[in-house]
């Protein structure tokens, strides 16, 4: 209302009311302008939110039956379906057969009560490849308060889910194949798997919170190198090797292990993880082999010096190592028999007894040696018999006797 539209008479009769009306009009205009500004701001914010959601999220709307009303570009990009193959069709178009039907029953039961549903869903794209979404399904109420449609907002977590599954598979394989244990930076036990606990004879409650020295011989933990070992780990330096440890019952056990520092995203060491295998049997076998080699070395050295009575002590030996040592002893037994037989025949020859022979069976070179010794004794006995026969004939005046045997040498 302008001043020119109000006569002097009206102002005289109702000036106060006119001023009040003008003030109300100004306030209404200001309020309307403020409301319009706020509406514009909300619309701008909503536009930004929608753009962000369309950029980052897979969005769809469905009617009360679950048929798709509309989808955003991200939905088409991830599902690889064209829009006309989705609109008017159920959301089960993208359902992966691996997903249990019970999940969707729970979802419909939840949103049917007007509540939001959230869960990780495995879907199948048009080309058959799976993709995973973190889905939130929310009912949109009508005027009567009941759901009139449903809004679905999903985040594509395929990469993270595949990495999680891969990590879970790797960790499962490690857990099945290795003894694993986790420590804080001071060496206190945080966690241990069943393989570790079984190998050392403890329960998890017995080791959690205890220091690593619980598993070590006293002579190891008392050395400065042990403290340095943990300082190096805390500094991020991995340690690996073969280590002697002690079980709950006090038995010696040997492990081949790697102690690996685990770091956070900033490179700080947050804990120590150890992967180990029980190599006690291999260590014992190695020790046994070393003992056997030393014993065999002594026996062989004695044999070189002509002492054939020494044998390899097989006490404490087992398996192929014991079999090898037993075989060597049997070989020495065979050599001893041959040497004894040769000694007996040669000693008899030295005494002039030509009837001694080697009668025990021998194989290979020992058999050749046996035959040569016996042939030598036979030939020597024959020659001496011939010489005796000729000399006896000469003594009797018979000069016709001759030695017809072929002989070699002198």
C-alpha positions in Angstrom: 0.0 0.0 0.0 1.6 3.3 -1.1 1.3 6.6 0.6 -0.5 8.1 -2.4 -3.2 5.5 -2.3 -4.3 6.6 1.2 -6.2 9.8 1.5 -5.6 12.4 4.2 -9.0 11.6 5.5 -8.2 7.9 5.9 -5.0 8.7 7.6 -6.7 11.0 9.9 -9.4 8.5 10.8 -7.3 5.2 10.8 -3.6 6.2 10.6 -2.5 3.8 13.4 -4.2 0.8 11.8 -2.8 1.7 8.4 0.8 1.8 9.8 0.3 -1.5 11.5 -1.0 -3.0 8.2 2.0 -1.7 6.4 4.3 -3.2 9.0 2.5 -6.6 8.7 2.9 -6.5 5.0 6.6 -5.7 5.2 7.1 -8.6 7.6 5.1 -11.0 5.4 7.2 -9.9 2.4 10.4 -10.4 4.4 9.2 -13.8 5.7 8.2 -14.9 2.2 11.6 -13.8 0.8 13.3 -15.7 3.6 11.2 -18.8 2.9 11.9 -18.5 -0.8 15.6 -18.2 0.0 15.6 -21.1 2.3 13.6 -23.2 -0.2 16.2 -22.3 -2.9 19.0 -23.2 -0.5 17.3 -26.6 0.3 16.7 -27.2 -3.4 20.4 -26.5 -4.1 21.5 -28.8 -1.3 19.1 -31.5 -2.4 20.5 -31.2 -5.9 24.0 -31.6 -4.6 23.0 -34.5 -2.4 21.3 -36.2 -5.4 24.3 -35.7 -7.6 26.6 -37.1 -5.0 24.3 -40.1 -4.4 24.0 -40.7 -8.2 27.8 -40.5 -8.5 28.5 -42.9 -5.6 25.4 -45.0 -5.2 23.3 -47.5 -7.1 19.8 -46.1 -6.7 16.4 -47.5 -7.6 12.8 -47.1 -6.8 10.3 -49.9 -6.7 6.5 -50.2 -6.2 4.9 -52.1 -3.4 5.2 -55.3 -5.4 8.9 -54.8 -5.9 8.8 -53.9 -9.6 11.3 -51.3 -10.6 10.0 -47.8 -11.2 13.3 -46.1 -12.1 17.0 -46.5 -11.7 20.0 -44.2 -11.9 22.9 -44.3 -14.2 25.1 -46.0 -11.6 22.6 -48.9 -11.5 22.8 -49.4 -15.2 26.6 -49.1 -15.2 27.2 -51.7 -12.5 24.4 -54.2 -13.5 25.2 -53.8 -17.2 21.5 -53.9 -18.0 19.8 -51.4 -20.3 17.1 -49.4 -18.7 14.2 -51.0 -20.6 15.1 -54.4 -19.3 14.8 -53.2 -15.7 11.9 -50.8 -15.6 8.7 -52.7 -14.8 10.6 -55.8 -13.9 11.3 -57.2 -10.4 14.5 -56.7 -8.6 15.1 -60.4 -8.8 16.4 -59.6 -12.3 19.8 -59.0 -10.8 19.5 -61.6 -8.0 22.5 -64.0 -7.9 21.5 -67.7 -7.3 24.0 -67.9 -4.5 21.9 -65.6 -2.4 19.6 -67.5 0.0 15.9 -66.8 -0.4 15.6 -66.3 3.3 17.5 -63.0 3.0 14.9 -61.6 0.7 12.1 -62.9 2.9 13.7 -61.1 5.8 14.0 -57.9 3.7 10.4 -57.9 2.6 9.3 -58.6 6.2 11.3 -55.7 7.5 10.4 -53.0 4.9 6.8 -54.2 5.0 6.7 -53.2 8.7 7.9 -49.7 7.6 11.5 -50.3 8.8 14.7 -50.0 6.9 16.6 -53.1 5.8 20.4 -53.2 5.4 22.6 -56.0 4.3 25.3 -57.2 1.9 23.8 -58.6 -1.2 25.4 -60.6 -4.0 24.0 -59.7 -7.4 24.5 -60.9 -10.9 25.2 -58.6 -13.8 23.7 -59.2 -17.2 27.0 -60.8 -18.4 26.9 -63.2 -15.5 29.6 -61.7 -13.4 28.8 -61.3 -9.7 28.9 -57.9 -7.9 28.4 -57.1 -4.2 26.5 -54.2 -2.8 26.0 -52.8 0.7 22.2 -52.2 0.4 19.8 -50.0 2.3 16.1 -50.4 1.4 13.8 -47.8 2.9 10.0 -47.6 2.6 8.5 -44.3 1.4 5.2 -43.8 3.3 2.0 -42.4 1.7 -0.6 -40.1 3.2 -2.0 -43.1 5.2 1.5 -43.8 6.7 1.8 -47.1 4.9 4.6 -47.7 2.4 3.6 -46.6 -1.1 7.0 -47.4 -2.7 10.5 -48.4 -1.7 13.8 -46.6 -2.2 17.0 -48.6 -2.6 20.4 -47.1 -2.1 23.4 -49.4 -2.6 27.2 -49.0 -2.5 29.3 -51.2 -4.8 31.6 -53.1 -2.5 32.7 -55.8 -5.1 36.4 -55.0 -4.9 36.4 -54.9 -1.1 34.4 -58.0 -0.8 36.6 -60.0 -3.2 39.7 -58.8 -1.4 38.0 -59.8 1.9 37.2 -63.2 0.5 40.7 -63.6 -0.8 42.2 -62.5 2.5 39.9 -64.9 4.4 41.0 -67.8 2.1 44.7 -67.0 2.6 44.3 -66.6 6.3 42.3 -69.9 6.4 45.0 -71.7 4.5 47.7 -70.3 6.9 45.6 -71.2 9.9 45.3 -74.7 8.7 48.9 -75.2 7.7 50.9 -73.3 10.3 51.1 -72.7 14.0 50.4 -69.0 14.4 50.5 -66.7 17.4 50.3 -62.9 17.8 52.2 -60.7 20.2 52.1 -57.0 21.2 55.3 -55.1 20.9 56.5 -56.1 24.4 56.1 -59.8 23.6 52.8 -60.4 25.4 50.6 -63.0 23.7 47.5 -61.6 22.1 46.1 -64.6 20.2 47.2 -68.1 19.1 45.6 -70.7 16.8 44.8 -74.4 17.5 47.9 -75.7 15.8 50.2 -73.6 18.0 48.3 -74.5 21.2 48.3 -78.2 20.3 52.1 -78.3 19.5 53.0 -76.7 22.8 50.3 -78.3 24.9 48.6 -75.1 26.2 45.1 -73.7 26.1 44.5 -70.1 24.9 43.6 -68.9 28.4 46.9 -70.3 29.7 49.0 -68.2 27.2 47.0 -65.0 26.5 48.7 -62.1 28.3 51.8 -64.2 29.1 55.2 -63.3 27.7 56.9 -65.1 24.9 59.6 -66.3 27.3 57.0 -68.8 28.5 57.9 -70.9 25.5 61.7 -70.6 25.6 64.5 -72.4 27.5 65.9 -70.4 30.4 69.4 -70.2 28.8 67.9 -68.4 25.7 65.9 -65.7 27.5 68.8 -64.9 29.8 71.0 -63.8 26.9 71.2 -60.2 25.7 70.4 -61.4 22.2 66.8 -62.3 23.4 66.1 -58.7 24.4 67.6 -57.5 21.2 65.4 -59.9 19.3 62.3 -58.1 20.5 63.8 -54.7 20.1 64.4 -55.5 16.4 60.9 -56.7 15.9 59.4 -53.6 17.5 61.6 -51.6 15.1 60.0 -53.4 12.2 62.7 -55.9 11.4 61.4 -59.4 10.6 63.1 -62.4 12.2 63.3 -65.9 10.8 65.1 -69.1 11.4 65.0 -72.4 13.4 64.3 -71.9 17.1 64.3 -74.2 20.1 61.2 -73.9 22.3 59.8 -75.8 25.3 56.3 -77.3 25.6 54.1 -77.1 28.7 55.3 -80.5 29.8 59.0 -79.4 29.5 59.8 -81.3 26.3 62.1 -79.8 23.7 60.5 -78.7 20.4 62.0 -77.1 17.4 60.2 -74.8 15.0 61.0 -73.2 11.7 59.4 -69.7 12.1 59.0 -66.2 10.8 58.3 -63.4 13.1 56.7 -60.6 11.1 55.9 -57.1 12.3 52.4 -55.9 11.3 52.2 -52.2 10.5 49.3 -49.7 10.3 48.6 -47.4 7.4 51.2 -45.0 8.7 54.0 -47.6 8.8 53.9 -48.0 12.6 54.4 -51.5 14.0 51.2 -52.4 15.9 51.8 -56.1 16.6 54.0 -59.1 15.8 52.7 -62.2 14.0 54.6 -65.5 14.0 54.1 -68.3 11.5 55.8 -71.6 12.4 56.0 -75.3 11.5 57.1 -78.0 13.9 60.5 -79.4 12.6 61.4 -81.4 15.8 61.4 -84.6 13.8 63.8 -83.2 11.2 66.1 -81.8 13.9 66.2 -85.1 15.7 66.8 -86.9 12.4 69.7 -84.5 11.6 71.2 -85.1 15.0 70.9 -88.9 14.5 72.5 -88.7 11.1 75.4 -86.6 12.6 75.9 -89.3 15.3 75.8 -92.1 12.8 78.3 -90.3 10.5 80.7 -89.9 13.4 80.4 -93.6 14.4 80.8 -94.8 10.9 83.9 -92.5 10.5 85.5 -94.2 13.5 84.8 -97.7 12.3 86.1 -96.9 8.7 89.2 -95.4 10.2 89.8 -98.5 12.3 89.3 -100.7 9.2 91.9 -98.6 7.3 94.3 -99.5 10.0 93.5 -103.2 9.7 91.2 -103.4 12.7 88.2 -105.2 11.2 86.6 -106.1 14.5 85.1 -102.7 15.1 81.4 -102.2 14.4 79.0 -99.2 14.2 77.0 -98.8 17.4 73.4 -98.6 16.3 72.0 -97.5 19.7 69.6 -94.7 19.3 69.5 -95.0 15.6 66.3 -95.7 13.6 64.9 -95.7 10.1 67.1 -95.6 7.0 70.1 -94.4 9.1 69.9 -97.5 11.2 69.5 -99.7 8.2 72.6 -98.1 6.6 74.7 -98.7 9.6 73.4 -102.3 10.0 74.3 -102.9 6.3 77.8 -101.6 6.9 78.2 -103.9 9.9 77.1 -106.8 7.8 79.6 -105.8 5.1 82.3 -105.7 7.7 81.2 -109.1 9.0 81.5 -110.5 5.4 84.9 -109.0 5.0 86.0 -110.3 8.3 84.9 -113.8 7.3 86.9 -113.7 4.0 89.9 -112.3 5.8 89.7 -115.0 8.5 89.4 -117.7 5.8 92.4 -116.4 3.9 94.4 -116.1 7.1 93.5 -119.7 8.0 94.5 -121.1 4.6 97.8 -119.0 4.5 98.7 -120.0 8.0 98.1 -123.7 7.1 100.3 -123.3 4.1 103.0 -121.7 6.3 102.8 -124.9 8.5 103.1 -127.1 5.4 99.4 -128.1 5.6 98.1 -128.1 2.1 94.7 -129.5 2.8 93.0 -126.3 4.1 90.4 -124.7 1.8 87.9 -121.9 1.9 84.5 -123.7 2.0 82.1 -120.9 2.9 80.1 -119.4 0.0 81.2 -115.9 -1.0 79.8 -113.6 -3.7 81.3 -111.2 -6.2 85.0 -110.3 -5.7 85.1 -112.2 -2.5 84.1 -115.3 -4.5 86.8 -114.7 -7.0 89.3 -114.3 -4.1 88.0 -117.5 -2.6 88.5 -119.4 -5.9 91.9 -118.0 -6.5 93.1 -119.0 -2.9 91.7 -122.5 -3.3 93.2 -122.9 -6.8 96.6 -121.7 -5.5 96.5 -124.3 -2.7 95.4 -127.0 -5.1 98.2 -126.2 -7.6 100.8 -125.9 -4.8 99.7 -129.3 -3.4 99.8 -130.8 -6.8 103.3 -129.5 -7.6 104.6 -130.8 -4.3 103.0 -134.2 -4.9 104.7 -134.3 -8.3 108.1 -133.3 -6.9 107.7 -135.9 -4.2 106.8 -138.6 -6.7 109.8 -137.8 -8.9 112.3 -137.6 -6.0 110.9 -140.9 -4.6 111.5 -142.5 -8.0 115.0 -141.2 -8.3 115.8 -142.5 -4.8 114.6 -145.9 -6.1 116.7 -145.7 -9.2 113.8 -145.0 -11.5 114.8 -142.2 -13.8 111.7 -142.4 -16.0 109.5 -140.3 -13.8 108.7 -136.8 -15.0 106.5 -133.8 -13.9 103.9 -133.2 -16.6 102.0 -130.4 -14.8 102.2 -127.0 -16.4 103.6 -124.5 -13.8 104.4 -120.8 -14.0 107.1 -118.7 -12.3 110.1 -120.2 -10.5 
